[in-house]
Amino acid sequence: MPRAQRGIPAKRKLVGVDKVLVVSSGKGGVGKSSVAGNRLRVGLLDLDIFGPSIPKLMGLEGIGEPLLTEDNRLAPMRAHGIPCMSMGFLLPNSSSATPDPEDPDADHGADTPVVWRGMMVMKAVQQLLFDVDWRAGTGGHELDVLVVDTPPGTGDVTLSLGQLVQVDGSVIVSTPQNVAIIDTRKGVAMFRKVGIPITGAVLNMAHFVCPGSSTRHHIFGRPDVFERVCAKLEIDVLAKIPIEADVSEQGDLGRPVVLSGPSSTSAIGGLESIGASDAFTSMQNPRPAASREFRAYSARTQGPPTTSFDESLSDNQSSKRESIHLDGAPSSLGADNPSAAVEAFQKLATRVWFRLNSSSGRS
């Protein structure tokens, strides 16, 4: 039966986006947002309405409210050369002055809870999906890939995403524990039920190697069970990411850990061979003129931006901002020899990029 006869709206294309890649997990706390924030991508959308993590992981806490284009679409924030959008940008108190990331007591607006019922949540999801003009964060160019970070589990947000948007691929993140793997199986079943192609799976926190040793310690369990489950479900394991303190430390500082080894030729060589180096380079080398590009694009196509936005998403209408981006990765992130976690993230990005451009994933 056609979708319209079943009362299901036709899937829509996102403004300024070519391909959509979903990062999902069945269990919370497995590192889904860390994986989403460290992949080869051009745009990053955080659909975790109740617990948005992308503003923190990308160093965008307290950056202020997004600008609006003349046709009332949100302009993405920009960090490390990546356009980002999140519910965290639209909450009250999130538009305060940029705090010191080293100060854990700084007011980032992180204590503002989202206490909404289902209809309000779904309205917010639809606005984040369809009311963002991603070209405003790229100087007028369409995104090659939009990476969507979803909340854990098989709830309304992920289900609605599959019904409303044509998703080109998905990556499911898990840890080795049995409880996480059980929920991973449920997530796979849901994706297949709603027709979201599964590109592959990622095992996060796969093992830990003590400094000065080469012995792998499987703190949360050996990867064998995860590998067997994926084989049975006919899902490829794209990467096994080890436990490294730097992943957490850089995330707390708002720096994707993948940037800690930007000059490693061995890490990015595979990207060049599949034509993905331009997008990866754009993440490593943010363009200082991003805000000027947005203003030029907005004036050329839609007129000057405004600073107000839908009252259903925020009560704070008074903030005005000069810029919508953060310039440059910190100079401390420039090691020639990337860690095992960084290499795992970069290889993962290569594989996903290749699969998205060669097929629509595996159903």
MIVEX-199123 format. One record per residue (C-alpha): residue number from 1; x, y, z; residue in one letter. Coordinates in steps of 0.05 Angstrom, whole numbers, plus 5000, padded with zeros to 4 digits. Layout:
MIVEX-199123
   resi      x      y      z   resn
    NUM      X      Y      Z      A
...
end
This chain:
MIVEX-199123
   resi      x      y      z   resn
      1   5000   5000   5000      M
      2   5028   5069   4982      P
      3   5054   5112   5039      R
      4   5000   5165   5029      A
      5   4944   5115   5036      Q
      6   4975   5091   5102      R
      7   4977   5162   5128      G
      8   5053   5165   5124      I
      9   5081   5229   5093      P
     10   5128   5223   5034      A
     11   5202   5225   5051      K
     12   5233   5294   5040      R
     13   5302   5316   5019      K
     14   5340   5360   5068      L
     15   5358   5429   5044      V
     16   5431   5432   5021      G
     17   5445   5358   5034      V
     18   5465   5302   4986      D
     19   5471   5240   5030      K
     20   5446   5227   5101      V
     21   5485   5180   5148      L
     22   5454   5161   5216      V
     23   5497   5142   5276      V
     24   5456   5102   5325      S
     25   5461   5056   5385      S
     26   5414   5012   5424      G
     27   5445   5029   5492      K
     28   5465   5097   5519      G
     29   5537   5112   5538      G
     30   5570   5068   5485      V
     31   5605   5126   5451      G
     32   5556   5140   5395      K
     33   5566   5216   5397      S
     34   5641   5208   5400      S
     35   5639   5167   5336      V
     36   5592   5217   5303      A
     37   5638   5274   5321      G
     38   5701   5241   5294      N
     39   5682   5218   5225      R
     40   5694   5242   5155      L
     41   5635   5288   5144      R
     42   5614   5356   5121      V
     43   5555   5370   5167      G
     44   5535   5345   5236      L
     45   5464   5344   5262      L
     46   5449   5326   5335      D
     47   5379   5297   5342      L
     48   5386   5277   5415      D
     49   5335   5326   5440      I
     50   5338   5308   5514      F
     51   5414   5299   5520      G
     52   5450   5336   5464      P
     53   5525   5322   5466      S
     54   5551   5353   5401      I
     55   5557   5424   5428      P
     56   5605   5399   5482      K
     57   5644   5351   5438      L
     58   5653   5404   5383      M
     59   5671   5461   5430      G
     60   5607   5500   5416      L
     61   5579   5507   5486      E
     62   5556   5578   5501      G
     63   5569   5601   5430      I
     64   5500   5633   5425      G
     65   5437   5625   5384      E
     66   5439   5606   5310      P
     67   5425   5661   5260      L
     68   5366   5656   5213      L
     69   5366   5667   5138      T
     70   5314   5712   5107      E
     71   5268   5653   5094      D
     72   5270   5634   5168      N
     73   5318   5575   5162      R
     74   5370   5563   5216      L
     75   5442   5574   5196      A
     76   5488   5520   5225      P
     77   5542   5536   5276      M
     78   5613   5521   5253      R
     79   5670   5489   5291      A
     80   5735   5459   5264      H
     81   5709   5473   5194      G
     82   5646   5432   5206      I
     83   5575   5461   5204      P
     84   5535   5435   5264      C
     85   5464   5440   5289      M
     86   5437   5416   5356      S
     87   5380   5426   5404      M
     88   5434   5448   5452      G
     89   5441   5513   5413      F
     90   5367   5530   5422      L
     91   5358   5519   5497      L
     92   5351   5578   5544      P
     93   5418   5600   5574      N
     94   5456   5567   5517      S
     95   5468   5635   5486      S
     96   5511   5661   5543      S
     97   5582   5686   5530      A
     98   5631   5632   5510      T
     99   5657   5602   5575      P
    100   5726   5577   5592      D
    101   5726   5503   5571      P
    102   5776   5488   5627      E
    103   5728   5513   5681      D
    104   5680   5457   5701      P
    105   5638   5507   5741      D
    106   5625   5553   5682      A
    107   5552   5562   5665      D
    108   5542   5530   5597      H
    109   5467   5525   5601      G
    110   5477   5450   5609      A
    111   5430   5446   5669      D
    112   5369   5468   5628      T
    113   5326   5405   5621      P
    114   5281   5391   5562      V
    115   5215   5371   5595      V
    116   5171   5361   5534      W
    117   5118   5311   5514      R
    118   5120   5273   5449      G
    119   5088   5325   5403      M
    120   5136   5380   5424      M
    121   5195   5333   5415      V
    122   5173   5314   5345      M
    123   5162   5387   5326      K
    124   5233   5402   5348      A
    125   5259   5342   5308      V
    126   5222   5366   5245      Q
    127   5249   5436   5253      Q
    128   5321   5411   5261      L
    129   5312   5368   5200      L
    130   5275   5414   5152      F
    131   5287   5485   5178      D
    132   5363   5485   5173      V
    133   5397   5510   5110      D
    134   5463   5473   5110      W
    135   5488   5514   5051      R
    136   5492   5573   5100      A
    137   5549   5537   5135      G
    138   5589   5520   5072      T
    139   5589   5585   5033      G
    140   5530   5564   4991      G
    141   5553   5494   4973      H
    142   5512   5431   4984      E
    143   5536   5381   5037      L
    144   5564   5316   5011      D
    145   5544   5279   5075      V
    146   5503   5299   5136      L
    147   5520   5256   5196      V
    148   5460   5251   5243      V
    149   5473   5234   5316      D
    150   5410   5201   5344      T
    151   5388   5186   5416      P
    152   5400   5116   5442      P
    153   5346   5063   5435      G
    154   5289   5052   5386      T
    155   5245   5111   5405      G
    156   5203   5162   5367      D
    157   5261   5205   5343      V
    158   5298   5150   5305      T
    159   5233   5120   5279      L
    160   5208   5188   5253      S
    161   5276   5201   5221      L
    162   5269   5138   5180      G
    163   5198   5156   5160      Q
    164   5210   5229   5143      L
    165   5278   5230   5110      V
    166   5312   5188   5056      Q
    167   5370   5159   5096      V
    168   5428   5133   5054      D
    169   5464   5093   5108      G
    170   5471   5081   5182      S
    171   5526   5061   5230      V
    172   5508   5025   5294      I
    173   5554   5034   5354      V
    174   5561   4985   5411      S
    175   5607   4964   5467      T
    176   5627   4892   5482      P
    177   5579   4882   5541      Q
    178   5522   4833   5530      N
    179   5470   4885   5552      V
    180   5494   4933   5498      A
    181   5495   4878   5445      I
    182   5424   4857   5462      I
    183   5400   4928   5449      D
    184   5442   4931   5386      T
    185   5403   4872   5358      R
    186   5338   4910   5372      K
    187   5365   4971   5336      G
    188   5383   4930   5275      V
    189   5313   4900   5274      A
    190   5281   4969   5277      M
    191   5325   4998   5222      F
    192   5308   4940   5176      R
    193   5234   4948   5193      K
    194   5233   5021   5172      V
    195   5278   5011   5112      G
    196   5341   5046   5136      I
    197   5403   5015   5102      P
    198   5456   4991   5151      I
    199   5526   5009   5128      T
    200   5560   4972   5185      G
    201   5574   4969   5259      A
    202   5628   4998   5305      V
    203   5654   4966   5369      L
    204   5674   5022   5416      N
    205   5716   5012   5479      M
    206   5739   4947   5448      A
    207   5802   4940   5491      H
    208   5854   4978   5531      F
    209   5929   4976   5523      V
    210   5969   4998   5584      C
    211   6023   5050   5570      P
    212   6089   5016   5557      G
    213   6056   4950   5541      S
    214   6028   4916   5480      S
    215   5979   4871   5518      T
    216   5906   4883   5503      R
    217   5859   4882   5563      H
    218   5786   4871   5547      H
    219   5755   4910   5604      I
    220   5683   4905   5581      F
    221   5688   4836   5550      G
    222   5721   4805   5490      R
    223   5697   4826   5420      P
    224   5681   4754   5399      D
    225   5607   4758   5418      V
    226   5597   4823   5381      F
    227   5632   4795   5319      E
    228   5589   4732   5319      R
    229   5525   4772   5327      V
    230   5544   4818   5269      C
    231   5562   4758   5226      A
    232   5495   4726   5241      K
    233   5459   4791   5224      L
    234   5501   4799   5161      E
    235   5530   4866   5184      I
    236   5602   4885   5172      D
    237   5645   4907   5231      V
    238   5674   4973   5206      L
    239   5720   4988   5264      A
    240   5741   4969   5334      K
    241   5759   5031   5373      I
    242   5803   5022   5435      P
    243   5796   5057   5501      I
    244   5843   5117   5503      E
    245   5843   5173   5553      A
    246   5856   5224   5498      D
    247   5788   5209   5466      V
    248   5752   5231   5530      S
    249   5800   5288   5546      E
    250   5796   5320   5477      Q
    251   5720   5311   5476      G
    252   5714   5348   5543      D
    253   5755   5404   5512      L
    254   5710   5407   5451      G
    255   5763   5379   5403      R
    256   5748   5318   5360      P
    257   5805   5270   5375      V
    258   5813   5254   5301      V
    259   5846   5323   5294      L
    260   5904   5302   5339      S
    261   5939   5269   5280      G
    262   5922   5313   5221      P
    263   5991   5311   5189      S
    264   5998   5235   5188      S
    265   6005   5213   5115      T
    266   5991   5141   5134      S
    267   5926   5161   5167      A
    268   5897   5202   5109      I
    269   5929   5165   5050      G
    270   5869   5120   5042      G
    271   5823   5180   5037      L
    272   5860   5207   4977      E
    273   5854   5142   4940      S
    274   5778   5145   4942      I
    275   5771   5219   4928      G
    276   5750   5237   4999      A
    277   5811   5278   5018      S
    278   5777   5345   5003      D
    279   5723   5334   5055      A
    280   5773   5308   5106      F
    281   5819   5367   5093      T
    282   5762   5415   5104      S
    283   5754   5387   5173      M
    284   5828   5394   5190      Q
    285   5836   5464   5160      N
    286   5777   5508   5179      P
    287   5768   5570   5136      R
    288   5773   5635   5176      P
    289   5726   5669   5127      A
    290   5667   5624   5144      A
    291   5624   5678   5174      S
    292   5638   5725   5115      R
    293   5620   5668   5068      E
    294   5553   5659   5103      F
    295   5538   5733   5100      R
    296   5556   5736   5026      A
    297   5514   5675   5012      Y
    298   5455   5701   5051      S
    299   5457   5770   5019      A
    300   5464   5738   4950      R
    301   5406   5690   4957      T
    302   5360   5710   5013      Q
    303   5378   5778   5041      G
    304   5409   5793   5110      P
    305   5400   5743   5166      P
    306   5359   5757   5228      T
    307   5371   5734   5299      T
    308   5302   5710   5322      S
    309   5277   5640   5317      F
    310   5215   5597   5333      D
    311   5189   5611   5403      E
    312   5171   5538   5411      S
    313   5245   5522   5414      L
    314   5269   5578   5460      S
    315   5245   5634   5505      D
    316   5309   5674   5497      N
    317   5301   5722   5438      Q
    318   5350   5777   5458      S
    319   5418   5749   5441      S
    320   5455   5778   5380      K
    321   5518   5747   5354      R
    322   5574   5773   5310      E
    323   5598   5705   5283      S
    324   5572   5635   5273      I
    325   5636   5596   5274      H
    326   5698   5579   5314      L
    327   5764   5589   5277      D
    328   5818   5536   5275      G
    329   5836   5473   5311      A
    330   5880   5484   5373      P
    331   5954   5486   5356      S
    332   5967   5431   5407      S
    333   5933   5381   5361      L
    334   5987   5366   5311      G
    335   6021   5300   5326      A
    336   6053   5265   5267      D
    337   6038   5197   5295      N
    338   5964   5188   5310      P
    339   5942   5142   5366      S
    340   5907   5076   5355      A
    341   5840   5108   5368      A
    342   5853   5164   5318      V
    343   5874   5114   5265      E
    344   5812   5073   5279      A
    345   5767   5134   5270      F
    346   5802   5154   5205      Q
    347   5798   5084   5176      K
    348   5725   5081   5196      L
    349   5713   5147   5160      A
    350   5746   5120   5097      T
    351   5704   5057   5096      R
    352   5638   5093   5109      V
    353   5653   5147   5056      W
    354   5669   5093   5005      F
    355   5606   5054   5019      R
    356   5561   5114   5017      L
    357   5588   5133   4948      N
    358   5587   5062   4921      S
    359   5519   5039   4947      S
    360   5464   5056   4996      S
    361   5489   5011   5051      G
    362   5463   4942   5067      R
    363   5391   4931   5086      S
end
